[in-house]
Amino acid sequence: MKNDINLMNRIRLGDEKAFSQLVEEFLASAYKTAYLVLRSKEMAEDAVQTALEDCYISIMRNKEIRNFKAWFYRLVYLRSIDLYRKNSRQQAGNIDENPEALAALNSASAQQQAIQNENTKEMLGMITSLNEEQSVPMLLYYYEGFSVKEISLILNENPNTIKTRLSRGRKKLAEMMQKNNEYPLEVKTYGV
């Protein structure tokens, strides 16, 4: 967090590389979050771009930002909702078209990576088929590693609401997996 504050101060002083350093690690995840809301590659890119512009402007105006990561994801989420409201929903594309999003998924061996990629695609497909209230918290919790508290800040919801949405999302995923006979051991063992 101190590094974030240091980078924001450097941005205010005119360091051209500091902004890239500040947001670089969040871009792939921000894109996935926007994609999950908008279900369109182009619209997700637009939402992230708008969020980046607003982020830079806020930093330059000395806006107090305590937790940059949570604040930035909330900004991306809000810009995605704004864009969604402006435009009609388009058919879902393929998230595999974004190499940055896939680069975030790594593992030890090529075989393990192939299995992980296939499982990730299947799970992302199932998660994106859930309604937005459940899919966004699940992506942020399971794929981005945010805590319930951070997700509640990002989505501007009560933490108990986030817990409920995660629970309902897990139940729906379990039903979908059981219906398709996929991951039978996980459904029996973990309820997911």
N, C-alpha and C positions, 0 to 999 in steps of 0.2 A: 504494500500500500504506500509506503514511503517512496518507493521507486516511482509509482504513479504520480505522486505529488511533485516529485523532482522533475519528472518529464513534463508535467503540465506547466510548471514554472519555466522550464526551458522553452516551451512553446510560446509562452507569453513574452519571452525575451527575444524571440525571433529565430530560434533553432529550427531549421527546416526539416531535419531528420527526426526530431523528437516526436512529432505526431505519428509518423509511421511506426516508430518503436512502440509507442503507447498502444496503438490499436491493432498492430499486426497479428498478435496471437489470438485475437478475438474475431477476426474476419470470417474464418471458415464457419465457426459456430454461429456467428451472427447471420450469415447467409442461410444456414440450415434453419434457424429460427424463423427468419422471414419467409423462407420457402414453405415451411410447414403451415404458416398462416395463409400465404397467398397462393400456394400450389402452382406457381409459375416462375420459371427461371428468370425471365426478363423483369418481371415485377419485383421479385426478391432482390435482384441486383439494384433496381431503382430505389427500393426501400432502404437498403444498406447504404447506398450512396447518399441519400437524403439524410440518413442518420449521421453519417460521417461529417457531412457539411454542418449539421446542427451541433454536433459534438465540438467541432473546431470553433464555431462561433461562440458557444457557451464557455469554452475554456478561455477564449480571448476576452470575453466580457467578465472574467473573474468569477464565474458562477462557482459556488461552493459545492464540490463534489467529494463526498466522503468515501464512498466505495465505488470506484470508477467502473469496475467490471459489472456490477449489478446495475448501476446507472446507465451504462452503455447498452446493455441488453434490454433494459426497459425502453430506452430511446428507440432501439431497433424494432421492438415489439409495437410501440405506439405508431411509428412511421409505417409499419406494415399494415396495421389496422386502418390508418388514414388512407393508404393506397387501396386497400381492399374496399373501403367505403366509396372511394372515387370511381373505381373500375369494377366491372362485373367480374365474377369469378370465372377464371379460365380453367380448362381441363388440366389435370395434373400432368406435368412432364416427368422426366426421369432425373432424379437427383444425381445420378451417375455422371451427368453432363458437367458437374462442377468438380474439377480435379482437386481443388483446395479442400472441399468437404471430405472427399475420399482419402486425401493425404493424412487427415487427422486419425484415420483408422489404421493402426499398425500392429503387427505382431511379430513373433520370433522367426518363423519359417514361412516359406512360400505356400506350403500346403495349409498351414494353420491360418495364414492370411486369407487364402482363398475361401476356406470354410467360414472364417469370421466375416468376410465380406458378404458371402451368400446369406449367412444368418442375419447380418445387419440389414441387408436389403429386405429380407422377408419381414423382419421385425419393424423396420421403418415403414414398409408398406402397410403392415397391420396398424401401426400407430397412426399413420396419416389417414387411415380409413375411419378412425375414431372422430368424434366431433371435436372442434377446436378447443373447447373448455378442458378436455382431457388430454388431447394430443400435445399441446404446447407445454403444460407442466411435466408430462412424462418425458418429452424430449429434453427439457432443461434438467430434469432430475437424473435421468438414467444415462443420457448421452453427453451432457455437458458437465455433470457433476455438481450442480448447484444444490445448496441446501433448501429445505422447505422455506426457511426464513428469507433467503435470497430470492427465491421464486416469488414469494409473496410481495417483495419489494418491486421486482421487475414487472409483475402483472397488476400491482396495486390491489391486491386481494388479501383477505385475512388468511393467516397461516393455516387455520383449521379448514378453510375452504379449499386450500391447495391440497391438504391431506385427504380430504374427501374426494377431490377430483382424481388424485393419484390412485386412491383405493378403487374408485369406480372404473377408472381406466384399466387397472390391473385385472379386475373382474371381467370386464368386456374382452380383454386380450385373452384371458384364460378360456372364456367361452368360444372365442374365435378359433383358438388353437385346438381345443377339444373337438370342435365341430369339424375341423379340417384334419384331425388326427396328426397334427404337427406337435412336436415337442411333448409327447405324452408323459415322459418322466418328469419334466419340469412342472407340468400342470398338476400332476399327482403330488409331487414333493413340495412345491412352493406355492401352489395355487395360481401360478402365472404360467 
